[in-house]
Amino acid sequence: MEDWHGGKVQRVCPNILHLMQGQLYDIEGRTFFSIGGATSHDVEDGILDQNAPDFRTRYLHLLLEGRRRFRIIGKSWWPEELPSDGEYAAALDTLERAGWKADYVLTHCAPTSIARQMNRHYQPDALTDFLEIVEQRLEFVCWLLGHYHANRAIDKKHILLYEDIVQLTE
């Protein structure tokens, strides 16, 4: 882990950085608050454990039935998909120190209210509810998020990105 533009990062390779949970970065005079994670929304067929005695049977059964909405622990799903209590606390501390102001918010999933705008049947979780608190308190210019596999402006302050690239303006 290293310091980078006022926050902590892990360098994946020279030009790819992993922004750490709940950090605030100052890049070219703009501030970016980041917190990642999301509840997997494509696990209707289960989360399989490769170490379970019935793993192979369950896996093959799902494949034969044409059911592909499952994940495998340690391969395509991890229990750490949501931030820890310590990461939520660090994020709140970061926002307090910043006076609850940031230019941009970078997340994977959306605050509960925004997720419900996209899908009225959305079921909130600890992270989306945490992000809802951030949404209500933080003064920000734009919130950039992914997770929902689409590209569109949700409203004037929230942009859903999947494959698009957007230019940030003043």
Salt bridges, closest charged atoms under 4 A:
GLU2 OE2 - ARG11 NH2 3.02
ASP3 OD1 - LYS8 NZ 2.64
ASP42 OD1 - ARG71 NH2 2.90
GLU44 OE1 - ARG69 NE 2.66
ASP45 OD1 - ARG67 NH2 2.43
GLU65 OE2 - HIS61 NE2 2.69
GLU65 OE1 - ARG67 NH1 3.71
ASP93 OD2 - ARG97 NH1 2.38
GLU96 OE2 - ARG137 NH2 3.51
GLU135 OE1 - HIS158 NE2 2.78
ASP155 OD1 - HIS158 ND1 2.77
GLU170 OE2 - ARG30 NH2 3.08
